[in-house]
Amino acid sequence: MSWQTENDFDAESTCILKITEHFLTEDFRHSESASSDMIAEYFRRFDIPYVENFIAHELSWKLAKRIHYTIGLGGDRRLFPTWVVENKMTRTPANALEYMRKHYWEKYPNFD
């Protein structure tokens, strides 16, 4: 089942998650259906209070990294920071920032 049918996210969170799905597909090379399923599994597996605040705080690239690591690779989420550093993924790539600009920041310019 899709993350879109399992949850009732607001428009901004939905936008962020659609971009997350794009990054999982394009940058982490998961299929479109696997990317959608992985997002759904992430939110099923981890009870995250104030989930929409969490989504807005993490944004798409960091969420994609988290989901790829914990669901795609089966990594221990406590070791996520170590994995990020070891894999030299501490900075958001320029192409991801540009994609976010076009598909999120221009659509929702008044974020804090």
Phi and psi restraints in degrees (value plus and minus 20) as a CYANA .aco file:
   2 SER   PHI     -97.7   -57.7
   2 SER   PSI     129.1   169.1
   3 TRP   PHI     -80.7   -40.7
   3 TRP   PSI     -48.0    -8.0
   4 GLN   PHI     -91.8   -51.8
   4 GLN   PSI     -51.4   -11.4
   5 THR   PHI    -109.6   -69.6
   5 THR   PSI     -41.3    -1.3
   6 GLU   PHI    -104.8   -64.8
   6 GLU   PSI     -39.2     0.8
   7 ASN   PHI    -150.3  -110.3
   7 ASN   PSI     138.3   178.3
   8 ASP   PHI    -136.9   -96.9
   8 ASP   PSI      50.2    90.2
   9 PHE   PHI     -99.5   -59.5
   9 PHE   PSI     131.2   171.2
  10 ASP   PHI     -89.8   -49.8
  10 ASP   PSI     152.1   192.1
  11 ALA   PHI     -80.8   -40.8
  11 ALA   PSI     -60.7   -20.7
  12 GLU   PHI     -87.3   -47.3
  12 GLU   PSI     -64.0   -24.0
  13 SER   PHI     -83.8   -43.8
  13 SER   PSI     -60.4   -20.4
  14 THR   PHI     -80.6   -40.6
  14 THR   PSI     -62.5   -22.5
  15 CYS   PHI     -80.3   -40.3
  15 CYS   PSI     -67.2   -27.2
  16 ILE   PHI     -80.3   -40.3
  16 ILE   PSI     -62.3   -22.3
  17 LEU   PHI     -91.8   -51.8
  17 LEU   PSI     -52.2   -12.2
  18 LYS   PHI     -85.1   -45.1
  18 LYS   PSI     -58.5   -18.5
  19 ILE   PHI     -89.4   -49.4
  19 ILE   PSI     -58.3   -18.3
  20 THR   PHI     -77.7   -37.7
  20 THR   PSI     -64.5   -24.5
  21 GLU   PHI     -80.4   -40.4
  21 GLU   PSI     -61.3   -21.3
  22 HIS   PHI     -79.8   -39.8
  22 HIS   PSI     -67.5   -27.5
  23 PHE   PHI     -84.1   -44.1
  23 PHE   PSI     -59.9   -19.9
  24 LEU   PHI     -81.6   -41.6
  24 LEU   PSI     -56.1   -16.1
  25 THR   PHI     -98.1   -58.1
  25 THR   PSI     -71.1   -31.1
  26 GLU   PHI    -101.3   -61.3
  26 GLU   PSI     -60.7   -20.7
  27 ASP   PHI    -114.8   -74.8
  27 ASP   PSI     -53.8   -13.8
  28 PHE   PHI    -124.1   -84.1
  28 PHE   PSI     -19.3    20.7
  29 ARG   PHI      42.9    82.9
  29 ARG   PSI      12.9    52.9
  30 HIS   PHI    -109.2   -69.2
  30 HIS   PSI     133.3   173.3
  31 SER   PHI     -87.0   -47.0
  31 SER   PSI     142.8   182.8
  32 GLU   PHI     -79.9   -39.9
  32 GLU   PSI     -64.3   -24.3
  33 SER   PHI     -88.0   -48.0
  33 SER   PSI     -58.6   -18.6
  34 ALA   PHI     -84.6   -44.6
  34 ALA   PSI     -60.1   -20.1
  35 SER   PHI     -80.7   -40.7
  35 SER   PSI     -65.9   -25.9
  36 SER   PHI     -82.6   -42.6
  36 SER   PSI     -65.2   -25.2
  37 ASP   PHI     -83.4   -43.4
  37 ASP   PSI     -57.5   -17.5
  38 MET   PHI     -86.3   -46.3
  38 MET   PSI     -59.5   -19.5
  39 ILE   PHI     -82.8   -42.8
  39 ILE   PSI     -66.8   -26.8
  40 ALA   PHI     -79.3   -39.3
  40 ALA   PSI     -64.9   -24.9
  41 GLU   PHI     -83.3   -43.3
  41 GLU   PSI     -59.5   -19.5
  42 TYR   PHI     -78.6   -38.6
  42 TYR   PSI     -67.0   -27.0
  43 PHE   PHI     -96.4   -56.4
  43 PHE   PSI     -43.1    -3.1
  44 ARG   PHI     -92.5   -52.5
  44 ARG   PSI     -62.5   -22.5
  45 ARG   PHI     -93.5   -53.5
  45 ARG   PSI     -58.4   -18.4
  46 PHE   PHI    -132.8   -92.8
  46 PHE   PSI      97.7   137.7
  47 ASP   PHI     -97.9   -57.9
  47 ASP   PSI      86.0   126.0
  48 ILE   PHI    -129.2   -89.2
  48 ILE   PSI      91.0   131.0
  49 PRO   PHI     -85.1   -45.1
  49 PRO   PSI     127.0   167.0
  50 TYR   PHI      32.9    72.9
  50 TYR   PSI      32.7    72.7
  51 VAL   PHI     -76.6   -36.6
  51 VAL   PSI     -58.1   -18.1
  52 GLU   PHI     -88.8   -48.8
  52 GLU   PSI     -53.0   -13.0
  53 ASN   PHI     -86.3   -46.3
  53 ASN   PSI     -60.4   -20.4
  54 PHE   PHI     -80.9   -40.9
  54 PHE   PSI     -65.7   -25.7
  55 ILE   PHI     -80.7   -40.7
  55 ILE   PSI     -66.1   -26.1
  56 ALA   PHI     -85.4   -45.4
  56 ALA   PSI     -54.6   -14.6
  57 HIS   PHI     -92.1   -52.1
  57 HIS   PSI     -64.5   -24.5
  58 GLU   PHI     -94.2   -54.2
  58 GLU   PSI     -59.2   -19.2
  59 LEU   PHI      41.5    81.5
  59 LEU   PSI     155.2   195.2
  60 SER   PHI     -85.7   -45.7
  60 SER   PSI     -65.0   -25.0
  61 TRP   PHI     -86.0   -46.0
  61 TRP   PSI     -65.8   -25.8
  62 LYS   PHI     -87.0   -47.0
  62 LYS   PSI     -58.3   -18.3
  63 LEU   PHI     -82.2   -42.2
  63 LEU   PSI     -63.6   -23.6
  64 ALA   PHI     -80.6   -40.6
  64 ALA   PSI     -63.1   -23.1
  65 LYS   PHI     -80.8   -40.8
  65 LYS   PSI     -66.9   -26.9
  66 ARG   PHI     -80.0   -40.0
  66 ARG   PSI     -66.8   -26.8
  67 ILE   PHI     -88.3   -48.3
  67 ILE   PSI     -62.8   -22.8
  68 HIS   PHI     -78.8   -38.8
  68 HIS   PSI     -66.1   -26.1
  69 TYR   PHI     -87.7   -47.7
  69 TYR   PSI     -71.8   -31.8
  70 THR   PHI     -97.8   -57.8
  70 THR   PSI     -59.3   -19.3
  71 ILE   PHI    -116.3   -76.3
  71 ILE   PSI     -70.2   -30.2
  72 GLY   PHI     -85.8   -45.8
  72 GLY   PSI     -64.3   -24.3
  73 LEU   PHI    -119.1   -79.1
  73 LEU   PSI     -30.4     9.6
  74 GLY   PHI      52.1    92.1
  74 GLY   PSI       7.2    47.2
  75 GLY   PHI     -95.4   -55.4
  75 GLY   PSI     134.8   174.8
  76 ASP   PHI     -95.8   -55.8
  76 ASP   PSI     100.2   140.2
  77 ARG   PHI     -84.8   -44.8
  77 ARG   PSI     -39.0     1.0
  78 ARG   PHI     -89.0   -49.0
  78 ARG   PSI     -43.0    -3.0
  79 LEU   PHI    -117.6   -77.6
  79 LEU   PSI     -15.4    24.6
  80 PHE   PHI     -74.6   -34.6
  80 PHE   PSI     -68.1   -28.1
  81 PRO   PHI     -77.8   -37.8
  81 PRO   PSI     -59.4   -19.4
  82 THR   PHI     -84.0   -44.0
  82 THR   PSI     -64.4   -24.4
  83 TRP   PHI     -80.5   -40.5
  83 TRP   PSI     -62.0   -22.0
  84 VAL   PHI     -79.5   -39.5
  84 VAL   PSI     -67.6   -27.6
  85 VAL   PHI     -86.2   -46.2
  85 VAL   PSI     -67.4   -27.4
  86 GLU   PHI     -80.2   -40.2
  86 GLU   PSI     -50.7   -10.7
  87 ASN   PHI    -118.6   -78.6
  87 ASN   PSI      -7.8    32.2
  88 LYS   PHI      32.4    72.4
  88 LYS   PSI      27.8    67.8
  89 MET   PHI    -136.5   -96.5
  89 MET   PSI      11.0    51.0
  90 THR   PHI     -96.3   -56.3
  90 THR   PSI     -40.8    -0.8
  91 ARG   PHI    -133.0   -93.0
  91 ARG   PSI     125.1   165.1
  92 THR   PHI     -93.8   -53.8
  92 THR   PSI     107.9   147.9
  93 PRO   PHI     -83.7   -43.7
  93 PRO   PSI     132.0   172.0
  94 ALA   PHI     -76.9   -36.9
  94 ALA   PSI     -60.7   -20.7
  95 ASN   PHI     -85.0   -45.0
  95 ASN   PSI     -54.2   -14.2
  96 ALA   PHI     -90.4   -50.4
  96 ALA   PSI     -60.3   -20.3
  97 LEU   PHI     -82.0   -42.0
  97 LEU   PSI     -61.9   -21.9
  98 GLU   PHI     -84.8   -44.8
  98 GLU   PSI     -61.4   -21.4
  99 TYR   PHI     -83.6   -43.6
  99 TYR   PSI     -62.7   -22.7
 100 MET   PHI     -82.2   -42.2
 100 MET   PSI     -61.3   -21.3
 101 ARG   PHI     -79.4   -39.4
 101 ARG   PSI     -68.8   -28.8
 102 LYS   PHI     -88.7   -48.7
 102 LYS   PSI     -57.6   -17.6
 103 HIS   PHI    -125.5   -85.5
 103 HIS   PSI     -28.3    11.7
 104 TYR   PHI    -151.0  -111.0
 104 TYR   PSI     -81.6   -41.6
 105 TRP   PHI     -83.2   -43.2
 105 TRP   PSI     -53.8   -13.8
 106 GLU   PHI     -92.3   -52.3
 106 GLU   PSI     -46.0    -6.0
 107 LYS   PHI    -104.0   -64.0
 107 LYS   PSI     -54.9   -14.9
 108 TYR   PHI    -146.5  -106.5
 108 TYR   PSI      52.5    92.5
 109 PRO   PHI     -95.3   -55.3
 109 PRO   PSI     -35.6     4.4
 110 ASN   PHI    -121.8   -81.8
 110 ASN   PSI      30.3    70.3
 111 PHE   PHI    -113.9   -73.9
 111 PHE   PSI     134.4   174.4
